[in-house]
C-alpha cells in the first residue's frame, strides 16, 4: 500500500489542501501528522 505523509503543523491551510488534492489520486493512504495544529481545516471531513 502506498502512503504519503503530510505534516500539517508546518504548512498553511491552502498548501495542505492543495497537497491533499494532488496526492489523493496517487496514494491509497494519506497520513496527516500534527492534525491538531490545523484541526479547523478538515472539520467537515467524515474520515478524520
C-alpha positions, 0 to 999 in steps of 0.5 A: 500500500502506498502512503504519503505523509503530510505534516500539517503543523508546518504548512498553511491551510491552502498548501495542505489542501492543495497537497491533499488534492494532488496526492489523493489520486496517487496514494491509497493512504494519506497520513496527516501528522500534527492534525491538531495544529490545523484541526479547523481545516478538515472539520467537515471531513467524515474520515478524520 
